[in-house]
């Protein structure tokens, strides 16, 4: 789809009147908000906890100055984005995917002037991720993958890897409240969407268990993101960390962790529990989701 038409469709969707006439004052206000959003897209790091800065430094260490980036669940393209800096650079091209209509409208407007950027408005599942990437001619050896769909992320990534996609660097959200060695993942259910609680994604241990056998080193954990580097580019200076060590350094021991994740206060005790006790703790916490996850 042409970018211009995507913007027209997206703005039309986002500015759809919710009130009776007169509707133009509301639309003008909403278009003004879009213009503010566009201006934000031109500069700044808006990632949640500095993930963008870490990725920038990591790619410099790997001597990667450009390439192809895929962001699955790109949101509005700015708020908490780890990939904005790459999409707006002339040295990068890529694909940004978002399912939410309001967020996609803002994404399309903000990214309209970024050359080489393709957009897709759809939900991403294990069933459609490979055809989606193929339809947009995403290279198998893409440079950077960012994944944050708050549900069955692990199964989406596994499908990509099994299909032969080998991102040089993977940044994937983990469920930071679940410590190693506990293995947890939401299983694929096409009718399930995140309900803004702690039932989402996968644990650090699950991510490492699935991703490492495909030739990846766990470079670090940055709060609620696991960073993996493919062995083809990790040979010099990138050590494969033990997941427990990476989690301790990258989450537990961070001085600002409690300020950044205040909603985890009531699961803090799980960080010091033996594995079996932690498994039962989270099994109780996720009681209403029985049958929708793997936990061990």
Secondary structure, DSSP 8 states (H G I E B T S, - for coil): --HHHHHHHHHHHHT---SSS--HHHHHHHHHHHHHHHHHTTS----SSSHHHHHHHHHHHTT---EEEEEES-TTSSTT-SSHHHHTSTTEEEEEE---HHHHHHHHHHTTT-TTEEEE-S---TTTHHHHHHHTT--TT-SEEEE--SSSHHHHHHHHHHTT---SEEEEE--TTS-TT--EEE---TT----SSS--SB-HHHHHHHHGGGTEEEEEEETTEEEEEEHHHHTTT-----HHHHHIIIIIT-TTHHHHTGGGGGGGGGGGS-HHHHHHHHHHHTGGGTTSEEE-
